[in-house]
């Protein structure tokens, strides 16, 4: 397949996160490259541009709306379970590159009835460095997503020296929501079909244009084999997308928790109970 997708993020780490999320859904159905939002100046690099909701408006300045697919990336259920265990009255610092997603994460927590703590945002790309350092110095609990709360950013030399030794960091790899994953799958399927149809149309025209001297069995056989190959690749891409999207949904339930290994076994029962509670809240939101 010659389908090309551009995974876009506010920075290189987020762009890579979007790329991984897309690949988890569509597998090898397309070539995926990464770009930061600021580096996109036209829509000539790819057939489809995928980004998080926070990057939609700036991306629309250079990319047609019909070429943009929004991937709603959210933490797994286990992430919210961990956050809900933070003692009431504590200050919880949300660490992110931009203020928009930090505020969105705060809203998600509050919507899931995690309201007994005080959420404070730290947007290291949108705030003066002095303000970021001041907040990190005070932080007892820090939450965030992806590699932003790992050695790439929060635990890098730039910030780790400002953290308390006993700071509790809760991070999680984000997954695409079912709705946005399905929308992406639908869009990719349409594009794969369009590309395949165009190639088949070209081959059909070539067959019609064979002169009598060229209408040899080998010519027809070669063209027929090429058509079969295109149809096979198209079918395999669609099956791969369906399989990967189911794996993606399953991963949303398993997730990756940042907890001590010694605690995992003793907390399994508590995890199950709390996960059911959070899932019930999520289902309740969907029905409203």
Secondary structure as the mmCIF struct_conf table of DSSP 4:
data_model
#
loop_
_struct_conf.conf_type_id
_struct_conf.id
_struct_conf.beg_label_comp_id
_struct_conf.beg_label_asym_id
_struct_conf.beg_label_seq_id
_struct_conf.end_label_comp_id
_struct_conf.end_label_asym_id
_struct_conf.end_label_seq_id
STRN STRN1 UNK A 4 UNK A 9
BEND BEND1 UNK A 10 UNK A 11
HELX_RH_AL_P HELX_RH_AL_P1 UNK A 12 UNK A 26
TURN_TY1_P TURN_TY1_P1 UNK A 27 UNK A 28
BEND BEND2 UNK A 29 UNK A 30
STRN STRN2 UNK A 31 UNK A 36
HELX_RH_3T_P HELX_RH_3T_P1 UNK A 37 UNK A 39
BEND BEND3 UNK A 43 UNK A 43
BEND BEND4 UNK A 45 UNK A 45
BEND BEND5 UNK A 47 UNK A 47
STRN STRN3 UNK A 48 UNK A 51
HELX_RH_3T_P HELX_RH_3T_P2 UNK A 53 UNK A 55
HELX_RH_AL_P HELX_RH_AL_P2 UNK A 56 UNK A 59
TURN_TY1_P TURN_TY1_P2 UNK A 60 UNK A 62
BEND BEND6 UNK A 63 UNK A 63
HELX_RH_3T_P HELX_RH_3T_P3 UNK A 65 UNK A 67
STRN STRN4 UNK A 68 UNK A 70
STRN STRN5 UNK A 73 UNK A 74
HELX_RH_AL_P HELX_RH_AL_P3 UNK A 77 UNK A 84
TURN_TY1_P TURN_TY1_P3 UNK A 85 UNK A 85
BEND BEND7 UNK A 86 UNK A 86
HELX_LH_PP_P HELX_LH_PP_P1 UNK A 87 UNK A 87
TURN_TY1_P TURN_TY1_P4 UNK A 88 UNK A 89
STRN STRN6 UNK A 91 UNK A 96
BEND BEND8 UNK A 97 UNK A 98
HELX_RH_AL_P HELX_RH_AL_P4 UNK A 99 UNK A 111
TURN_TY1_P TURN_TY1_P5 UNK A 112 UNK A 113
BEND BEND9 UNK A 116 UNK A 117
STRN STRN7 UNK A 118 UNK A 123
TURN_TY1_P TURN_TY1_P6 UNK A 124 UNK A 126
BEND BEND10 UNK A 127 UNK A 127
HELX_RH_AL_P HELX_RH_AL_P5 UNK A 129 UNK A 138
BEND BEND11 UNK A 140 UNK A 140
STRN STRN8 UNK A 141 UNK A 145
HELX_RH_3T_P HELX_RH_3T_P4 UNK A 146 UNK A 149
BEND BEND12 UNK A 150 UNK A 150
TURN_TY1_P TURN_TY1_P7 UNK A 151 UNK A 155
BEND BEND13 UNK A 156 UNK A 156
TURN_TY1_P TURN_TY1_P8 UNK A 157 UNK A 159
HELX_RH_3T_P HELX_RH_3T_P5 UNK A 160 UNK A 162
BEND BEND14 UNK A 163 UNK A 163
TURN_TY1_P TURN_TY1_P9 UNK A 165 UNK A 166
STRN STRN9 UNK A 168 UNK A 172
STRN STRN10 UNK A 175 UNK A 176
HELX_RH_AL_P HELX_RH_AL_P6 UNK A 178 UNK A 208
TURN_TY1_P TURN_TY1_P10 UNK A 209 UNK A 209
TURN_TY1_P TURN_TY1_P11 UNK A 212 UNK A 214
HELX_RH_AL_P HELX_RH_AL_P7 UNK A 217 UNK A 254
HELX_RH_AL_P HELX_RH_AL_P8 UNK A 261 UNK A 287
#
